[in-house]
Amino acid sequence: MLRALSGGIISTFIFFTFSSFITGGSPAAQKLRTIVIDPGHGGLYPGTRGLISTEKEVTLEISLKLGEAIKTNFPDTRVVFTRTTDACVDNATNLHDDLHGRAQIANQAKGDLFISIHCNSTRQPAGGYYEKRVIGHKKKLMYVGKGSRKRKKWVNAPVYESYWVKNTRVGTETYIWKADRNTKKGDAINERDESGEDITDSSEEAFDLSSPQARMRAQLYEKKYFDNSALFASMVEESFASAGRQSYGVKQRDVGIQVLQATGMPSVLIEVGFLSNKEEEEYLNSNKGQGEVVQDIIDALERYKNQLEGGVSSTPALPEDSIRK
């Protein structure tokens, strides 16, 4: 009886605690106390390869500079890195453990925002590639048939030439975890509590993470985290666009990006540019380019922090075609 009653109390408490952002009421101000920065790839996993660099190298350089800029611009905000060297997290020997370790670092740090830095690439070779095209035809003698029926035949054979195709795609895009009915993000959310403490009821019994109350709590937090992820991601892309970069906007994913799925906090994955484009790769390897990327993210962080801590609720509308499987 006491367990049932305490479960009802928890349900009622959770409902009223989160009804404000479900119904559009004024949300309580939140604090951006801890930011987790995740330099993509590393160690055994170089990521995409450009002509002069690899993704793991560029993401680490940008991430370290971003961390220093956050400490300078927001001295009250703690910065946590998933890696600071060219190594897998916790010396993992496989990709699953490496990605799991990144999410674990973020969750144990009780981050208020998770920023994963990556570089993009097209499916074609870095820099460019050769293709063939038909430029005409010429008569060519061929043999057709077999054995005694074999004979000569003149045909119009195509004449090809090779030509260079430059890899021209450039720009940025930011990914967030798609809000849906699955429990993948919710499981990560239930591993931590907003207060930083274990959740207990009035009878001081441990909160059952498989209970309906826990699932409801996870769904409500997932909605809030989705809203904040979408808000920050849109600000990042707006900042890039304002600086003159090509922006492909905010993309939603519900598969394939484990660090977004497994982190119990607002999370974004920023593709800062294409290493497959020669000029953009050089830009991302330069002090100027890295400094500008960092400043664009800092500008977005400042806007996000002001809105978050001011208690203003504003979720950007994301186009349906932003959902990628």
Number of C-alpha atoms within 10 A of each C-alpha: 6 9 12 9 12 17 19 13 15 18 17 12 11 16 16 9 14 18 14 13 17 12 8 10 11 12 17 16 13 15 14 18 15 18 22 26 25 26 28 28 28 22 18 16 17 16 19 20 20 22 15 11 16 20 25 25 20 22 26 24 17 23 24 19 17 22 19 14 17 22 14 11 13 17 11 12 16 17 19 18 21 22 22 16 15 16 17 22 22 13 12 16 12 11 14 10 15 23 20 16 19 26 24 19 20 27 22 13 18 21 25 22 23 26 25 25 24 26 27 24 21 15 9 12 16 21 18 16 13 11 11 11 11 10 10 11 12 11 11 11 12 11 10 12 9 8 7 6 7 10 11 10 11 12 12 11 13 13 12 13 11 12 11 10 12 16 21 15 16 22 20 21 23 24 25 27 30 23 19 13 10 11 15 19 27 25 21 20 26 22 17 19 13 15 8 11 8 12 18 13 14 13 10 9 11 11 16 15 15 10 11 12 20 21 18 15 22 23 22 21 22 27 20 20 23 24 21 24 27 28 24 31 30 24 23 29 25 20 22 25 17 12 13 10 17 16 20 15 21 27 23 22 17 19 13 10 14 17 24 28 24 24 30 32 28 26 29 27 26 23 20 28 24 28 31 27 25 20 15 21 27 16 18 24 20 13 13 11 16 21 15 17 23 22 19 20 25 20 17 21 21 16 16 20 18 15 17 21 13 14 15 14 19 13 15 14 10 15 11 9 8 15 16 12 8
